[in-house]
């Protein structure tokens, strides 16, 4: 039986002094000695295979590094518990925001460009208010042009021409039966007017060119010339209007209103006022092709002063399209301007009234009348 020295701890109770023992190859790195009273067989706090400290109910606070004697002490080390977490203040002074700058937001995400506010933050435009940028190399909009419409906004569709005002719209069908019936009604002595009405009154404008061509091919005669020879008066005028078609009939009426001495302004009103932009363009083109003269030129030569200005506004074909929405603010502005130009003063400003009524759509004019 050997006696231990005075003050020497019992064996196998405290770690030996000196260097730590050599670890075998492949073993995990040694950690700090276990606290006093900790059961054997469990890994120490924060060792290999143990869950990280933040997975526990309370965060584990690391003690500050010791100063002075080495960590291998003959006595077990006690873990120090801090009652409060350490302050999170940065060692660098925080920069002050400039006067008038927006409050700082959350940190920007990975890959987000610097200098732009995050989605939904202060002083940011809603996504639907952004406008689609023109492609690279596109020509710039002229000065005074309206701003581009936002993406997804409804576009204003132009009003198509009326039936019979597009020369390319021709209905191809077998017109031999109607052509033979018309020839039989006008052949010989007398005219079967009821047959002429029955055949021609139900013809669509697109079918008239095919009917006249078939009549010419089968009977070697002009259908319009035969009608002129067989009937007269208003009945002749009505049948010839059908055979000319709506576009050529308007052109014929305009030439009749402008030729000779004086001008039939009532006939000009019936043909031109209230027409769509597509119809006005078709009428001007057909008039030029038929008489080799410009319709605007003939109007300026026959009319003068405010009347000529009004018809020039109509022939400009700059009306609002029927698909354009009617805004109450625009209606109120037009009503106010019309009242100022007529009732609010002595003598009406005719050009102001003409400028409003010749450039507004039918829907806008109806709203003005009901306001």
Buried (B, 14 or more C-beta within 10 A) or exposed (E): EEEEEEEEEEEEEBBEEEEEEEEEEEEEEEEEBBEEEEEEEEEBBEBEEEEEEEEEEEEEBEEEEEEEEEEBEEEBBEEEEEEEEEEEEEEEEEEEEEEEEEEEEEEBEEEEEEEEBEEEBEEEEEEEEEEEEEEEEEEEEEEEEEEEEEEEEEEEEEBEBBEBBBBEEBBEEEBEEBBBBBBEBBEEEEBBBEBBBEBBEEBEBBBBBBBBBBBEEEBEEEBBEBBBEBBEEEBBEEBBBBBBBBBBBBBBBBBEBBEEEEBBEEBBBEBBEBBBBBBBBBBBBBBBEBBEEBBBEBBBEBBEEEBBBBBBBBBEBEBBBBEBEBEEEBBEEBBEBBEEBBEEEEEEBBEBBBBBBBBBBBBBBEBBEEE
